[in-house]
Amino acid sequence: MLKVAEKYGRGCKERRVRVAFLSNVHPVAHYDEYLKGFEDALWTRESDIQGRTGQTVSVDSDDLLPFYDMLFTLTQSWFRDERLKQAFSVETLFRALGGQQE
C-alpha cells in the first residue's frame, strides 16, 4: 500500500491514483488493533518537511498522503474522497441494481 502510494500516488501530478483496501467483510475482530488508527492518518517524507520550530514541523499539504483512500468491505466502508464514495459505495451499487430491468 505504501509502495503504491509512494511510486504512483506521488508520481501522478493530477493526484488521480488512489489506494484502496478491499475485503469481503468488515474486519470486526481486529479493526481497532490494525486499522482504526489509520482512518485519518497522513504521511510524508522527512525530506518534504519545510521547517521545524521546536516540536512543530511544517509540510505543504500536497506532500501529505493518506495511508489509504478507501477501505471497502461489503459490510462497512470508509471513503476519504467523495468521488470514490459515489463510485464504489454499497449504496451506489444497490441503486444501480435496483434500476435495472430483469
Secondary structure as the mmCIF struct_conf table of DSSP 4:
data_model
#
loop_
_struct_conf.conf_type_id
_struct_conf.id
_struct_conf.beg_label_comp_id
_struct_conf.beg_label_asym_id
_struct_conf.beg_label_seq_id
_struct_conf.end_label_comp_id
_struct_conf.end_label_asym_id
_struct_conf.end_label_seq_id
HELX_RH_AL_P HELX_RH_AL_P1 LEU A 2 VAL A 4
HELX_RH_PI_P HELX_RH_PI_P1 ALA A 5 GLY A 9
TURN_TY1_P TURN_TY1_P1 ARG A 10 GLY A 11
TURN_TY1_P TURN_TY1_P2 LYS A 13 GLU A 14
STRN STRN1 ALA A 20 LEU A 22
BEND BEND1 ASN A 24 VAL A 25
TURN_TY1_P TURN_TY1_P3 VAL A 28 HIS A 30
HELX_RH_AL_P HELX_RH_AL_P2 TYR A 31 TYR A 34
TURN_TY1_P TURN_TY1_P4 LEU A 35 LEU A 35
HELX_RH_3T_P HELX_RH_3T_P1 LYS A 36 PHE A 38
TURN_TY1_P TURN_TY1_P5 GLU A 39 ASP A 40
STRN STRN2 LEU A 42 TRP A 43
HELX_RH_3T_P HELX_RH_3T_P2 GLU A 46 ASP A 48
STRN STRN3 ILE A 49 THR A 53
TURN_TY1_P TURN_TY1_P6 GLY A 54 GLN A 55
STRN STRN4 THR A 56 VAL A 59
HELX_RH_3T_P HELX_RH_3T_P3 SER A 61 ASP A 63
STRN STRN5 LEU A 65 PRO A 66
BEND BEND2 PHE A 67 PHE A 67
BEND BEND3 ASP A 69 ASP A 69
STRN STRN6 MET A 70 PHE A 72
BEND BEND4 LEU A 74 THR A 75
STRN STRN7 TRP A 78 PHE A 79
BEND BEND5 ARG A 80 ASP A 81
HELX_RH_AL_P HELX_RH_AL_P3 GLU A 82 PHE A 88
HELX_RH_AL_P HELX_RH_AL_P4 VAL A 90 GLY A 98
TURN_TY1_P TURN_TY1_P7 GLY A 99 GLY A 99
#
